[in-house]
Amino acid sequence: MSDSDNLQQIAHLRREYTRGGLRRKDLPENPLELFEKWLKQACEAQLPDPTAMTVATVDAQGQPYQRIVLLKHFDAQGMVFYTNLGSRKAQQLEQNPRISLHFPWHFLERQVMVLGEVEKLSPLEVLKYFHSRPHDSQIGAWVSKQSSKISARGVLEAKFLELKQKFQQGEVPLPSFWGGYRVKFTTLEFWQGGEHRLHDRFLYQREGDSWKIDRLAP
């Protein structure tokens, strides 16, 4: 099959979205209530990694970057994730705290986009979560200087085994270069697939202590 045939096949890939609509009368005044409901339904549907979200940041030259990170907590204060503070995303957030999150719940024909700014979590919050992680995941946090270049996977594996032996007995200390962020969200957009590409999109934007809700054309 030629490259042009492959492109033709991709161009014609489509399906109808028929799982249900989203109406203004059914929306709560606070978007966090709808987000919590949708996340719960994604978990109940046993979607793979329902808390997985695309995290988008921008470097000093204006180049955007994206990667998948797991949401670990959310409340009225914001949405929380953890990372290596020397990573590319952390360095970019240090220069520009603006961030975008995206939750792609394809099976439910839904997606949620979040805009906001980050603030670093307190050392106590980070320490509490770090010690709730599996022992090997705690060790893994020590192994990788995230986003740096390495010669081979064997370098990581050898370091992991070395540290696993070192921390075989006792508590794994919190690395000074490991932490977390709270996304203080100001905008949430909810997308529900609809028939004939007439999708339902609603945009919540914070206005003081309340939220302005607008329907967007698909």
HELIX and SHEET records of a PDB file:
HELIX    1   1 ASP A    3  ALA A   11  1                                   9    
HELIX    2   2 ARG A   24  ASP A   26  5                                   3    
HELIX    3   3 PRO A   31  GLU A   44  1                                  14    
HELIX    4   4 ARG A   88  GLN A   95  1                                   8    
HELIX    5   5 HIS A  106  LEU A  108  5                                   3    
HELIX    6   6 PRO A  123  PHE A  130  1                                   8    
HELIX    7   7 HIS A  135  VAL A  143  1                                   9    
HELIX    8   8 ARG A  153  LYS A  166  1                                  14    
HELIX    9   9 GLU A  195  ARG A  197  5                                   3    
SHEET    1   A 7 PRO A  64  LEU A  70  0                                        
SHEET    2   A 7 ALA A  52  VAL A  58 -1                                        
SHEET    3   A 7 ARG A  98  TRP A 105 -1                                        
SHEET    4   A 7 ARG A 110  LYS A 120 -1                                        
SHEET    5   A 7 TRP A 178  GLN A 192 -1                                        
SHEET    6   A 7 GLY A  78  ASN A  84 -1                                        
SHEET    7   A 7 HIS A  73  ASP A  75 -1                                        
SHEET    1   B 7 PRO A  64  LEU A  70  0                                        
SHEET    2   B 7 ALA A  52  VAL A  58 -1                                        
SHEET    3   B 7 ARG A  98  TRP A 105 -1                                        
SHEET    4   B 7 ARG A 110  LYS A 120 -1                                        
SHEET    5   B 7 TRP A 178  GLN A 192 -1                                        
SHEET    6   B 7 ASP A 200  GLU A 207 -1                                        
SHEET    7   B 7 SER A 210  LEU A 216 -1                                        
END                                                                             
